[in-house]
């Protein structure tokens, strides 16, 4: 029987193919492909449970190191990150990246499979970790209201 926590890739060439290996943990320097925020394991899991929408972003759970790692866009700077109890890692620090095949399993893993990650706004993550309400998000350009842009 196949373990449902693993996807079976013969080769992974998805949008993260340069830095995610299909079946092995890879050590990748922080800064080139992503910026990293490290959160204590229990805190990270509690935040993810309270805000399930964050699970769709690139989130790594490392039960051995007892951390949850949120990968932010590469242009994110430390001055955008003021969250007590978390650590915004400096460029060049090595980050363990789970294999593409490791999704919701007992080892270091992704919460959602690579290639299906949705970017989330840093402000939403900060709000979730600090217990503050998320700031309002502007409507995308060209949308005047909820019903605008729909074809009839």
Number of C-alpha atoms within 10 A of each C-alpha: 3 7 8 11 16 17 16 15 11 9 12 19 14 13 12 13 14 10 16 23 19 22 18 13 17 16 15 17 19 20 20 13 16 18 24 25 21 18 23 16 18 13 15 22 16 13 19 20 12 12 14 10 13 22 20 18 22 23 24 24 26 20 14 10 10 13 21 25 24 23 20 22 18 14 11 14 13 14 7 11 16 12 15 9 11 18 16 19 16 15 14 12 14 14 17 17 22 24 23 29 24 26 22 17 15 12 14 23 25 28 21 19 20 25 14 12 17 14 13 17 14 16 16 19 22 17 14 19 21 15 10 10 11 14 9 8 9 7 10 8 6 8 12 10 9 8 8 9 10 7 5 3
